[in-house]
Amino acid sequence: MTAVTDEGPGQSGGRAPRAQAPAAGAAPEASASAGSPGTDRERPPGGWDDGLIARRATPATEESAPAAPDEAPPEDQEDDVRPQVEAYVPSGSPLSPRLDALRELVGLSRARLERTDLAEAGRVLDEAAARQRLSSRHTVVAIAGASGSGKSTLFNSLAGAQISETGLRRPTTASPLACSWTDGAAGLLDRLAIPGRLRRRPQAGATASDEALQGLVLVDLPDHDSAARGHRDQVDRVLALVDAVIWVVDPEKYADAALHERYLRPLAGHAEVTFVVLNQIDRLPGEAADLVLDDLRRLLDEDGMALGEHGEPGATVLSLSALTGDGVGELRELLGRFVQDRTAATRRLSADVDAAAARLRPVYVAEGRPGLGERAREEFADRLAEAVGAAAAGQAAEREWRRNAGRACGTPWLRLWRWYESTRQPGSLDRAALDAPPEERLTARQRVEQAVRTVADDAADGLPGPWAQAVREAAVHGAQGLPEALDELAGRSAATATGTGTGTGAGGTAGTATDTATGSRTGNRGSTAQPPAARGTKPPRPAWWPAAVLAQVAMTLLQIFGGLWLAGQIIGVLEPGLLVPALVMLAGIIGGPLVEWSCAAAARGPARRYGQEAERRLREASAACGRARVLDPVSAELVRYREVRERFVAVTEFSTTGR
């Protein structure tokens, strides 16, 4: 049977005008050729005239009108009168939401992942968009195989004509060759970069099952194991674009490692759009064909490719002889049902999405449940409180409260003694407290940095590498200026606790803790939040302090009165009688320390509560500063990761390949 070959528009020779392109599902008709059946220049009046498939069609009214051999179709008839693009994804298909989710996933991840990580997903989205713009009435099936496997012979057998060149010379097929059973596939073949001179039509009416193949676009590929590198590149390029593939293997090379490792194993997820054909069974004696076919199924199972047996979805595996025609009819029947189902392109794209998702899985799927729990937040707040010296600030506030109580309720003689001691060593205690050694300041700054690193590691634990790095970077970036902000908070707390604006005196202990935690103060940098303690300027006094002060004054007056009374008796101004003035003076002497001791005992509870309140305020202020600068940015990164993880789940949720 002679092939109905096509010629490019630049070739010479007479061409008969074509009839109007048949509707999808209708077999093309062709009458007997007027010339020699062995020539390519002479074609039946209704035959195909050149390789530009479905780009030109004559009106139905001119189907029977004769045309001159060199007459070209009119320009206004360049396009098929029928629409070439249809709604691609069937109603209710899960492909559209998966593609939308993948598109959102890529958009959300561009700032966090490397471009190479998203390259395959971007390619799948581009190819899906390109395929959806083209005809959904056609199914593009490639025939691939090794040299000498007989794929070109099978291609010709399915087309019912000698279209693809066959022979002993290797490689025989140098470029992809296409055969389309119906019009409207020009855009698909343009996408495959198959030129018009390599586009063919099958012999009309060659088989009774031509009608079932309406919509099929069959592509014969070069050998995937060709010595010519360009041939292998063409195979890889076309295989990434077709809707389905028929792998043709022979009894000698069906177990070839190059075939399984380079193609079948990586494309195991595309089993539903894969046919594996064991060709040349006419060379196998007896039951050898069944044994080889069983071994081929075993190898495919080891490759991870599901086999479509017992009604389950998967690859179609069968044996045939393209040379003798044994089994070709069964393949034609299976291929016809496959084409008429019109879901191959959708299943191919769905498998591509699965493959892209499998590549992205390591950068989206975490181990365990990463995040910031309450325990991690509390530990971070404790570390900041320790670094800022919240406990020391509380103790300083407590001492200052008790010192104020001592000033108010102490005996005048004790206050004079303390004043004398302070004049001998002026400010020695406070100065030593304020001037912390540089190594202590450095150690405290390191504590803040260690607290930030620890909480970042806790939050990033179990996250994929890129997202863990993003969490750590957010923590480190937010921690810039954190020591200065904590120092400012502690300075305000110390000034409030001491009732001064400089944090001197006993409050210097709080200042020491601050300096030790964060280093020297650097002005009004960092957080401007003012702790609640800064509202007052002096520690509060209980209601009983005035009474204690009056009692202490009374004891002092008794001492003075008793002393003057005794002095008057000694010098003879007053009548002798030492007992009464001595008792009055003794009562003042004993009562003064007794009142001071009682006030000190009564001040312990309020002083402790005041110190605890000061510690709590500084702890809360440092925790709020750390939360605003470190925890909130880290939480934002974790929320972003959860968003992309939800998009990733949406991409994989409706998988039809089980991957």
C-alpha positions as CSV (number, residue, x, y, z in Angstrom):
1,M,0.0,0.0,0.0
2,T,1.4,3.4,-1.0
3,A,1.8,6.1,1.6
4,V,-0.1,9.3,1.1
5,T,3.0,11.6,1.6
6,D,2.9,15.3,2.1
7,E,5.1,18.0,0.5
8,G,6.0,21.4,1.9
9,P,4.6,24.5,0.3
10,G,7.9,25.2,-1.4
11,Q,8.0,22.0,-3.4
12,S,7.0,21.9,-7.1
13,G,4.5,19.5,-8.7
14,G,0.7,19.4,-9.2
15,R,-1.5,19.2,-6.1
16,A,-5.2,18.4,-6.1
17,P,-7.4,20.6,-4.0
18,R,-8.6,19.2,-0.7
19,A,-12.1,18.7,0.5
20,Q,-13.5,20.4,3.6
21,A,-11.8,19.0,6.7
22,P,-14.0,16.2,8.2
23,A,-15.5,16.5,11.5
24,A,-13.9,14.9,14.6
25,G,-14.6,11.2,14.6
26,A,-15.3,10.9,10.9
27,A,-12.8,9.0,8.7
28,P,-11.3,11.0,5.8
29,E,-12.4,9.8,2.4
30,A,-10.2,9.4,-0.7
31,S,-11.0,8.2,-4.2
32,A,-8.8,6.2,-6.5
33,S,-5.7,7.9,-7.7
34,A,-5.7,9.0,-11.4
35,G,-2.0,8.4,-11.8
36,S,0.4,5.6,-10.9
37,P,-0.1,4.3,-7.4
38,G,3.6,4.4,-6.9
39,T,4.2,8.1,-7.3
40,D,3.9,10.8,-4.7
41,R,3.0,13.6,-7.0
42,E,-0.3,12.2,-8.1
43,R,-3.1,12.1,-5.5
44,P,-6.8,11.3,-5.5
45,P,-9.0,14.3,-5.8
46,G,-10.1,14.1,-2.2
47,G,-6.6,13.3,-0.8
48,W,-4.3,15.5,1.4
49,D,-2.2,17.9,-0.6
50,D,0.6,19.1,1.7
51,G,2.0,18.8,5.2
52,L,0.3,21.8,6.7
53,I,-2.2,19.8,8.6
54,A,-5.6,21.4,9.2
55,R,-4.4,24.8,8.1
56,R,-6.3,25.0,4.9
57,A,-9.6,23.5,3.9
58,T,-11.8,24.2,0.9
59,P,-15.4,25.0,1.5
60,A,-17.9,22.2,1.3
61,T,-19.5,23.7,-1.8
62,E,-16.3,23.3,-3.7
63,E,-15.7,19.7,-2.8
64,S,-16.7,18.4,-6.2
65,A,-15.3,21.4,-8.2
66,P,-12.2,20.6,-10.2
67,A,-9.1,22.7,-9.7
68,A,-6.0,23.3,-11.7
69,P,-3.0,21.3,-10.7
70,D,-0.9,24.3,-9.7
71,E,-3.8,26.3,-8.2
72,A,-3.3,27.2,-4.5
73,P,-6.2,27.4,-2.1
74,P,-7.5,31.0,-1.6
75,E,-6.1,33.0,1.3
76,D,-9.4,33.4,2.9
77,Q,-9.6,29.7,3.4
78,E,-6.4,29.3,5.4
79,D,-8.2,28.5,8.6
80,D,-10.5,25.5,9.3
81,V,-14.1,26.7,9.5
82,R,-14.5,24.7,12.7
83,P,-13.1,26.0,16.0
84,Q,-9.6,24.7,16.7
85,V,-9.6,25.3,20.4
86,E,-12.1,23.8,22.8
87,A,-12.5,23.9,26.5
88,Y,-9.6,21.7,27.6
89,V,-10.3,20.5,31.1
90,P,-13.6,18.6,31.5
91,S,-16.1,19.8,34.0
92,G,-15.3,18.6,37.5
93,S,-11.7,17.7,36.6
94,P,-9.3,18.1,39.5
95,L,-6.5,19.4,37.2
96,S,-7.5,23.0,37.3
97,P,-7.5,23.4,41.1
98,R,-4.2,21.5,41.2
99,L,-2.6,23.8,38.6
100,D,-4.0,26.9,40.4
101,A,-2.6,25.6,43.7
102,L,0.8,24.9,42.1
103,R,0.8,28.4,40.6
104,E,0.1,29.9,44.0
105,L,2.7,27.7,45.5
106,V,5.4,28.9,43.1
107,G,4.4,32.5,43.7
108,L,4.6,32.3,47.5
109,S,7.9,30.5,47.4
110,R,9.9,32.6,45.0
111,A,11.4,34.7,47.8
112,R,12.4,31.7,49.9
113,L,13.5,29.0,47.4
114,E,16.2,28.9,44.8
115,R,15.2,29.3,41.2
116,T,16.5,25.8,40.4
117,D,14.1,24.3,43.0
118,L,11.1,25.9,41.2
119,A,12.3,25.4,37.6
120,E,10.5,22.1,37.0
121,A,7.2,23.4,38.5
122,G,7.4,26.5,36.4
123,R,8.0,24.3,33.3
124,V,5.0,22.2,34.1
125,L,2.8,25.3,34.5
126,D,4.0,26.7,31.2
127,E,3.5,23.5,29.3
128,A,0.0,23.0,30.9
129,A,-1.0,26.5,29.8
130,A,0.3,25.8,26.3
131,R,-1.5,22.5,26.0
132,Q,-4.8,23.9,27.3
133,R,-4.7,26.6,24.6
134,L,-4.6,23.9,21.9
135,S,-7.1,21.4,20.6
136,S,-8.7,19.0,23.2
137,R,-10.1,16.8,20.4
138,H,-6.7,15.4,19.6
139,T,-4.4,13.0,21.5
140,V,-0.7,13.1,20.7
141,V,1.0,9.7,21.0
142,A,4.7,9.2,20.5
143,I,6.3,5.9,19.4
144,A,9.7,5.6,21.1
145,G,12.2,2.8,21.2
146,A,15.7,1.7,20.7
147,S,17.4,1.2,17.3
148,G,16.2,-1.9,15.6
149,S,13.2,-2.4,17.8
150,G,10.8,-2.0,14.9
151,K,9.0,1.2,16.0
152,S,8.9,2.7,12.5
153,T,7.5,-0.6,11.2
154,L,4.8,-0.4,13.9
155,F,4.2,3.3,13.0
156,N,3.6,2.3,9.4
157,S,1.4,-0.6,10.3
158,L,-0.9,1.6,12.4
159,A,-1.0,4.2,9.7
160,G,-1.8,1.6,7.1
161,A,0.9,3.0,4.8
162,Q,4.6,3.2,4.2
163,I,5.1,6.6,5.8
164,S,8.2,6.2,8.0
165,E,11.4,4.9,6.4
166,T,12.5,1.4,7.6
167,G,15.6,-0.6,6.8
168,L,18.8,-2.1,8.1
169,R,20.7,1.2,8.1
170,R,21.0,2.8,11.6
171,P,19.7,5.2,12.6
172,T,16.8,5.0,10.2
173,T,14.6,7.7,11.7
174,A,16.5,11.0,12.0
175,S,13.7,13.4,12.9
176,P,10.2,13.1,14.4
177,L,7.6,12.2,11.9
178,A,3.9,12.9,12.5
179,C,0.7,11.3,11.2
180,S,-2.6,12.9,12.0
181,W,-5.9,11.1,11.5
182,T,-8.0,14.3,11.5
183,D,-7.7,18.0,10.9
184,G,-7.0,20.6,13.6
185,A,-3.7,19.4,15.0
186,A,-1.5,22.0,13.4
187,G,-1.0,23.9,16.7
188,L,-0.1,20.7,18.5
189,L,2.5,19.8,15.9
190,D,3.9,23.3,15.9
191,R,4.3,22.9,19.6
192,L,6.3,19.8,18.9
193,A,8.4,21.7,16.3
194,I,7.6,19.2,13.6
195,P,7.9,20.9,10.2
196,G,5.2,20.6,7.6
197,R,7.3,18.4,5.3
198,L,7.3,15.7,8.1
199,R,3.5,15.8,8.6
200,R,1.5,13.0,7.1
201,R,-2.0,11.5,6.8
202,P,-2.8,7.8,7.0
203,Q,-4.1,5.8,4.1
204,A,-7.8,6.5,4.1
205,G,-9.9,3.3,4.7
206,A,-6.8,1.2,5.2
207,T,-8.4,-0.6,8.1
208,A,-11.9,-0.9,9.5
209,S,-10.9,0.8,12.7
210,D,-9.8,4.1,11.2
211,E,-12.9,5.7,12.7
212,A,-11.9,4.8,16.2
213,L,-8.5,6.6,15.7
214,Q,-10.1,9.9,14.7
215,G,-8.3,12.5,16.8
216,L,-5.0,10.5,17.0
217,V,-1.7,12.3,16.2
218,L,1.0,9.6,16.0
219,V,4.6,10.7,16.2
220,D,7.5,8.4,15.2
221,L,10.6,9.4,17.2
222,P,14.3,8.8,16.5
223,D,16.1,6.1,18.4
224,H,16.6,7.0,22.1
225,D,19.9,5.1,22.1
226,S,21.1,6.7,18.9
227,A,24.8,7.5,18.6
228,A,23.8,10.9,17.3
229,R,23.4,13.2,20.4
230,G,20.9,15.3,18.5
231,H,18.6,12.4,18.1
232,R,18.4,11.7,21.8
233,D,17.8,15.4,22.5
234,Q,14.9,15.3,20.1
235,V,13.5,12.3,21.9
236,D,13.7,13.9,25.3
237,R,12.2,17.2,24.0
238,V,9.2,15.5,22.3
239,L,8.6,13.0,25.2
240,A,8.1,16.0,27.5
241,L,5.3,17.4,25.3
242,V,3.2,14.5,24.0
243,D,0.1,13.2,25.7
244,A,1.1,9.5,25.7
245,V,3.9,7.3,24.6
246,I,4.2,3.8,23.1
247,W,7.5,2.2,24.1
248,V,8.5,-0.4,21.6
249,V,11.0,-3.0,22.9
250,D,12.4,-6.1,21.3
251,P,13.4,-9.5,22.8
252,E,17.0,-8.5,22.8
253,K,16.9,-5.0,24.4
254,Y,13.8,-5.1,26.6
255,A,15.9,-5.2,29.7
256,D,18.4,-2.5,28.5
257,A,19.5,-0.5,31.5
258,A,19.5,2.7,29.5
259,L,15.9,2.4,28.7
260,H,14.8,1.6,32.3
261,E,17.0,4.0,34.2
262,R,16.8,6.9,31.8
263,Y,13.1,6.7,30.8
264,L,10.8,4.1,32.3
265,R,11.8,4.5,35.9
266,P,11.7,8.3,36.0
267,L,8.4,8.2,34.1
268,A,6.8,5.6,36.4
269,G,4.2,8.1,37.5
270,H,3.0,8.4,33.9
271,A,1.9,4.8,33.8
272,E,-1.7,5.6,32.8
273,V,-0.5,7.3,29.5
274,T,2.2,4.6,28.8
275,F,2.0,1.6,26.4
276,V,4.9,-0.9,26.5
277,V,4.9,-3.1,23.4
278,L,7.1,-6.2,23.1
279,N,7.7,-6.3,19.3
280,Q,9.1,-9.0,17.1
281,I,7.5,-11.9,18.9
282,D,7.6,-13.8,15.5
283,R,11.3,-14.3,16.3
284,L,10.5,-16.2,19.5
285,P,9.7,-19.9,19.4
286,G,6.9,-21.6,21.4
287,E,6.1,-20.1,24.7
288,A,9.2,-17.9,24.8
289,A,7.1,-14.8,24.0
290,D,5.0,-15.3,27.1
291,L,8.1,-15.8,29.2
292,V,9.8,-12.6,27.9
293,L,6.5,-10.7,28.4
294,D,6.3,-11.8,32.0
295,D,9.9,-10.8,32.6
296,L,9.2,-7.4,31.0
297,R,6.3,-7.0,33.4
298,R,8.6,-7.9,36.3
299,L,11.1,-5.2,35.2
300,L,8.4,-2.6,34.9
301,D,7.1,-3.5,38.4
302,E,10.7,-3.0,39.7
303,D,10.8,0.4,38.0
304,G,7.8,1.4,40.1
305,M,5.4,1.5,37.1
306,A,1.9,0.4,37.8
307,L,0.5,-2.2,35.3
308,G,-3.0,-1.8,34.1
309,E,-4.2,-5.3,34.9
310,H,-7.4,-6.6,36.4
311,G,-9.2,-3.3,35.6
312,E,-6.7,-1.2,37.6
313,P,-5.2,2.0,36.1
314,G,-1.7,1.7,34.8
315,A,0.5,1.0,31.9
316,T,-0.7,-1.2,29.0
317,V,1.7,-4.1,28.3
318,L,1.2,-6.4,25.3
319,S,3.2,-8.3,22.6
320,L,2.9,-8.1,18.9
321,S,4.7,-8.4,15.6
322,A,4.6,-5.3,13.5
323,L,6.1,-7.2,10.6
324,T,3.5,-9.9,10.4
325,G,0.6,-7.9,11.9
326,D,0.1,-10.3,14.8
327,G,-1.3,-8.3,17.7
328,V,-1.4,-5.0,15.9
329,G,-5.1,-5.1,15.7
330,E,-5.4,-5.4,19.5
331,L,-3.1,-2.4,19.9
332,R,-5.1,-0.5,17.4
333,E,-8.3,-1.3,19.3
334,L,-6.8,-0.3,22.7
335,L,-5.4,2.8,21.1
336,G,-8.8,3.7,19.7
337,R,-10.5,3.5,23.0
338,F,-7.7,5.5,24.6
339,V,-8.0,8.3,22.0
340,Q,-11.8,8.4,22.1
341,D,-11.7,8.8,25.9
342,R,-10.0,12.2,25.3
343,T,-8.5,12.3,28.8
344,A,-4.9,11.4,27.9
345,A,-3.7,15.1,27.9
346,T,-5.3,15.7,31.3
347,R,-3.8,12.5,32.8
348,R,-0.4,13.4,31.3
349,L,-0.5,16.9,32.8
350,S,-1.7,15.5,36.1
351,A,1.2,13.1,36.2
352,D,3.6,16.0,35.4
353,V,2.2,17.9,38.4
354,D,2.8,14.8,40.5
355,A,6.4,14.6,39.3
356,A,6.9,18.3,40.0
357,A,5.4,17.9,43.5
358,A,7.6,14.9,44.2
359,R,10.6,17.0,43.4
360,L,9.4,19.8,45.6
361,R,8.5,17.5,48.5
362,P,11.9,17.8,50.3
363,V,11.5,21.6,50.4
364,Y,7.9,21.7,51.7
365,V,7.4,18.6,53.9
366,A,8.7,19.0,57.4
367,E,9.6,16.3,59.9
368,G,7.3,16.4,62.9
369,R,5.4,19.5,63.8
370,P,7.7,22.6,63.7
371,G,6.6,25.8,65.3
372,L,6.8,28.0,68.4
373,G,5.1,26.4,71.3
374,E,4.3,28.0,74.6
375,R,7.2,26.3,76.3
376,A,9.7,27.7,73.7
377,R,8.2,31.2,74.2
378,E,8.4,31.0,78.0
379,E,12.0,29.8,77.8
380,F,12.9,32.7,75.5
381,A,11.3,35.1,77.9
382,D,13.2,33.6,80.8
383,R,16.5,33.9,79.0
384,L,15.8,37.5,78.1
385,A,14.8,38.2,81.7
386,E,18.0,36.6,82.9
387,A,20.1,38.5,80.4
388,V,18.5,41.8,81.3
389,G,18.9,41.2,85.0
390,A,15.2,41.2,86.0
391,A,15.9,39.2,89.2
392,A,18.7,41.6,90.2
393,A,16.5,44.6,89.4
394,G,13.8,43.2,91.7
395,Q,16.3,42.7,94.5
396,A,17.6,46.2,94.0
397,A,14.0,47.6,94.2
398,E,13.4,45.6,97.3
399,R,16.6,46.9,98.9
400,E,15.7,50.4,97.9
401,W,12.3,50.1,99.5
402,R,13.8,48.9,102.7
403,R,16.4,51.6,102.6
404,N,13.7,54.2,102.3
405,A,12.0,52.7,105.2
406,G,15.2,52.9,107.2
407,R,15.7,56.5,106.3
408,A,12.1,57.3,107.4
409,C,12.0,55.2,110.6
410,G,15.7,54.9,111.6
411,T,17.2,56.7,114.6
412,P,18.9,60.0,113.9
413,W,22.2,58.7,115.4
414,L,22.3,55.7,113.0
415,R,21.6,58.0,110.0
416,L,24.4,60.3,111.1
417,W,26.7,57.3,111.3
418,R,25.7,56.2,107.8
419,W,26.3,59.7,106.5
420,Y,29.7,59.7,108.1
421,E,30.5,56.4,106.4
422,S,29.4,57.7,103.0
423,T,31.7,60.7,103.4
424,R,34.6,58.5,104.1
425,Q,34.0,56.4,100.9
426,P,31.8,58.6,98.7
427,G,29.8,56.6,96.2
428,S,32.1,53.6,96.4
429,L,29.3,51.0,96.5
430,D,27.2,52.6,93.9
431,R,30.1,53.4,91.6
432,A,31.3,49.9,91.7
433,A,27.8,48.7,90.9
434,L,27.4,51.0,87.9
435,D,30.8,50.3,86.4
436,A,30.5,46.6,85.3
437,P,33.6,45.1,83.8
438,P,33.7,44.9,79.9
439,E,34.0,41.2,80.0
440,E,30.8,40.9,82.0
441,R,29.0,43.1,79.5
442,L,30.2,41.0,76.7
443,T,29.1,37.9,78.4
444,A,25.6,39.3,78.9
445,R,25.4,40.4,75.3
446,Q,26.3,36.9,74.3
447,R,23.4,35.6,76.5
448,V,21.0,37.7,74.4
449,E,22.4,36.3,71.2
450,Q,22.3,32.8,72.6
451,A,18.6,33.3,73.6
452,V,17.8,34.4,70.0
453,R,19.7,31.5,68.4
454,T,18.0,29.0,70.7
455,V,14.5,30.2,70.0
456,A,15.3,30.3,66.3
457,D,16.6,26.7,66.4
458,D,13.5,25.6,68.3
459,A,11.2,27.2,65.7
460,A,13.2,25.8,62.8
461,D,13.5,22.3,64.1
462,G,12.1,19.9,61.6
463,L,11.5,22.5,58.9
464,P,12.9,21.9,55.4
465,G,16.2,23.6,54.7
466,P,15.1,26.8,52.9
467,W,12.3,27.5,55.4
468,A,14.6,26.8,58.4
469,Q,17.1,29.2,57.0
470,A,14.4,31.8,56.5
471,V,13.3,31.4,60.1
472,R,16.8,31.9,61.4
473,E,17.4,34.9,59.2
474,A,14.2,36.5,60.5
475,A,15.3,35.9,64.1
476,V,18.8,37.3,63.5
477,H,17.5,40.3,61.6
478,G,14.9,41.1,64.3
479,A,17.5,40.8,67.1
480,Q,19.5,43.7,65.7
481,G,19.2,46.4,68.3
482,L,17.6,44.1,70.8
483,P,20.3,44.5,73.5
484,E,20.1,48.3,73.3
485,A,16.3,48.1,73.6
486,L,16.5,45.8,76.6
487,D,19.1,48.1,78.2
488,E,16.8,51.1,77.8
489,L,14.0,49.1,79.5
490,A,16.2,48.1,82.3
491,G,17.5,51.6,82.8
492,R,14.0,53.0,83.1
493,S,13.1,50.2,85.6
494,A,16.2,51.0,87.6
495,A,15.5,54.7,87.7
496,T,11.9,54.0,88.8
497,A,13.0,51.6,91.5
498,T,15.6,54.0,93.0
499,G,13.4,57.1,92.6
500,T,16.1,58.9,90.6
501,G,16.7,59.6,87.0
502,T,20.1,58.1,86.8
503,G,19.8,54.7,88.5
504,T,22.4,55.5,91.2
505,G,22.4,54.4,94.8
506,A,21.0,51.0,95.5
507,G,19.3,51.0,92.1
508,G,22.7,50.8,90.7
509,T,22.4,47.1,91.2
510,A,19.7,47.1,88.6
511,G,21.8,49.2,86.4
512,T,24.6,46.7,86.8
513,A,22.3,43.9,85.7
514,T,21.3,46.0,82.8
515,D,24.8,46.8,81.8
516,T,25.9,43.2,82.2
517,A,23.0,42.0,80.0
518,T,23.2,44.5,77.2
519,G,26.3,46.6,77.3
520,S,26.6,50.3,77.7
521,R,23.5,52.4,77.0
522,T,23.3,54.0,73.5
523,G,20.6,56.6,73.9
524,N,17.1,56.3,72.7
525,R,17.5,53.4,70.2
526,G,15.5,50.3,70.0
527,S,12.1,49.9,71.6
528,T,10.4,53.0,72.9
529,A,7.9,51.1,75.0
530,Q,7.9,52.5,78.5
531,P,7.5,50.0,81.4
532,P,4.7,50.5,83.8
533,A,7.3,51.1,86.6
534,A,8.3,54.4,85.0
535,R,5.0,56.0,85.9
536,G,6.3,56.8,89.4
537,T,9.5,58.4,90.6
538,K,9.8,57.0,94.1
539,P,8.9,53.7,95.8
540,P,5.4,53.9,97.4
541,R,5.1,54.2,101.2
542,P,2.7,52.3,103.3
543,A,0.1,54.1,105.4
544,W,1.7,53.4,108.7
545,W,5.0,55.2,107.8
546,P,3.8,58.6,109.3
547,A,2.9,56.9,112.6
548,A,6.3,55.2,112.6
549,V,8.0,58.5,111.9
550,L,6.1,60.3,114.7
551,A,7.0,57.4,117.1
552,Q,10.6,57.7,116.2
553,V,10.5,61.5,116.7
554,A,8.9,60.9,120.1
555,M,11.6,58.5,121.1
556,T,14.2,61.0,120.0
557,L,12.5,63.8,122.0
558,L,12.4,61.5,125.1
559,Q,16.1,60.9,124.8
560,I,16.8,64.6,124.5
561,F,14.4,65.5,127.3
562,G,15.9,62.8,129.6
563,G,19.4,63.9,128.8
564,L,18.7,67.6,129.5
565,W,16.9,66.7,132.7
566,L,19.9,64.7,133.9
567,A,22.3,67.5,132.9
568,G,20.3,70.0,134.8
569,Q,20.5,67.9,137.9
570,I,24.2,67.4,137.5
571,I,25.0,71.1,137.2
572,G,22.5,71.9,140.0
573,V,19.9,73.7,138.1
574,L,17.3,71.1,138.9
575,E,16.6,69.2,142.1
576,P,18.4,65.9,142.4
577,G,16.4,62.8,141.4
578,L,18.2,60.7,138.9
579,L,15.7,57.9,138.6
580,V,13.0,59.6,136.7
581,P,15.1,61.4,134.0
582,A,17.2,58.2,133.7
583,L,14.1,56.2,133.0
584,V,12.8,58.8,130.5
585,M,16.2,58.8,128.7
586,L,16.4,55.0,128.8
587,A,12.9,54.7,127.3
588,G,14.0,57.0,124.4
589,I,17.2,55.1,123.9
590,I,15.5,51.7,123.9
591,G,12.4,52.8,122.1
592,G,14.3,54.3,119.1
593,P,16.0,51.1,117.9
594,L,12.8,49.2,118.9
595,V,10.7,51.4,116.6
596,E,13.4,51.0,113.8
597,W,13.5,47.2,114.2
598,S,9.7,47.1,114.2
599,C,9.5,49.2,111.0
600,A,12.2,47.0,109.3
601,A,10.2,43.9,110.2
602,A,7.0,45.4,108.9
603,A,8.7,46.6,105.7
604,R,9.9,43.1,104.7
605,G,6.6,42.0,103.2
606,P,5.9,45.2,101.2
607,A,9.5,45.5,100.2
608,R,9.4,41.9,98.9
609,R,6.2,42.5,97.0
610,Y,7.6,45.7,95.5
611,G,10.7,43.9,94.3
612,Q,8.7,41.1,92.8
613,E,6.5,43.6,91.1
614,A,9.5,45.4,89.7
615,E,11.0,42.1,88.5
616,R,7.6,41.2,86.9
617,R,7.4,44.5,85.1
618,L,10.9,44.3,83.7
619,R,10.4,40.6,82.7
620,E,7.2,41.5,80.9
621,A,8.7,44.5,79.2
622,S,11.8,42.5,78.0
623,A,9.5,39.6,76.9
624,A,7.3,42.1,74.9
625,C,10.4,43.6,73.3
626,G,11.7,40.2,72.4
627,R,8.3,39.2,71.1
628,A,8.0,42.2,68.9
629,R,11.5,42.0,67.5
630,V,12.1,38.2,67.3
631,L,9.1,36.1,67.9
632,D,6.7,37.9,65.7
633,P,9.0,37.8,62.6
634,V,9.7,34.2,63.3
635,S,5.9,33.5,63.6
636,A,5.3,35.3,60.4
637,E,7.8,33.0,58.6
638,L,6.1,30.0,60.1
639,V,2.7,31.2,59.0
640,R,4.1,31.7,55.5
641,Y,5.4,28.1,55.6
642,R,2.0,26.8,56.7
643,E,0.4,28.7,53.8
644,V,2.8,27.1,51.2
645,R,2.4,23.7,52.9
646,E,-1.4,24.0,52.4
647,R,-0.9,24.9,48.8
648,F,1.4,21.9,48.4
649,V,-1.2,19.6,50.0
650,A,-3.7,21.0,47.5
651,V,-1.4,20.1,44.7
652,T,-1.0,16.5,45.8
653,E,-4.5,16.0,47.2
654,F,-6.2,15.0,43.9
655,S,-3.4,13.0,42.5
656,T,-4.6,10.3,40.1
657,T,-1.4,8.4,39.9
658,G,-1.1,7.5,43.6
659,R,2.2,9.4,44.1
